[in-house]
Amino acid sequence: MDAAAAQNQERNHAIYEDLWTHYELFPHSGWTHAWAEIEPLYQPNRTLEIGPGMFPHVPIAGTHFVDLSRHALRALSEQGGLCAVATTPLPYENERFDLVCLFEVLEHVTEDEALLVEIARVMSPGGHLFMSCPCNPDYFTYYDKVMGHERRYRADELSERLTRAGFVIEKVCPRHDRMDGWFGAVFGFGTKFLPGFTASIVRRYLPKVAALPWQWYDGNDLSKAESMGGVTLRARKLLPGERAMK
């Protein structure tokens, strides 16, 4: 990890170590659109979630988690999660997991491609990656900056990064994830300077937002996600000798 990446990691740790103290663990089943797709592939000891904070997308007991926030790791551990502090490389042997979850994390990471390659290393061939991230740099606001986002992704950028890391996108769920500039400024200000008050608002509306019935589509077309501002997707690690279809 170079100096810039280390500085970025420290910044993210500072942001979320404080932020997560204002939240309780949110149930994985509350993320309706994601859990319906994850559940058929979920096996506790063969599943890793990276950077869940207080918002895990899989059952906690028996599942492996890595995070920068020690507050979040303590909360997950108390519920039976198998927890480790996030490090580079990941603290697991090759092909340890069949399922990896990476929700709203990749946009925070300076060396995002290196993280995807590292995820592929700890995944078994044919294993699945569920991830989400904000899309379209035209929608970047002050809120993105406050939350530690390094970027929002263009459709082709995200697709190419996954392909180079050895994944093929199988299903895509475009989501509305954009704010008007003024709202991003207000929400960003509240998150940075009034975190407890802002968190109380988020806690009130999160169950409704998390349960929105976003539509999944087979294939790898991310153009609608770029237009809408966000995506949840399912990708599969290629088998030995397999090549991604364009």
Secondary structure, DSSP 8 states (H G I E B T S, - for coil): --HHHHHHHHHHHHHHHHHGGG-----GGG-HHHHHHHGGG--GGGEEEES-TT--SS-STT-EEEES-HHHHHHHHHTT-EEEE--SS-SS-TT-EEEEEEES-GGG-TTHHHHHHHHHHHEEEEEEEEEEEEB-GGG--HHHHHTT----B-HHHHHHHHHHTTEEEEEEEEEE----HHHHHHHHHHHHH-HHHHHHHHHHHHHHHHT-----EES---HHHHHHEEEEEEEEE--TT-----
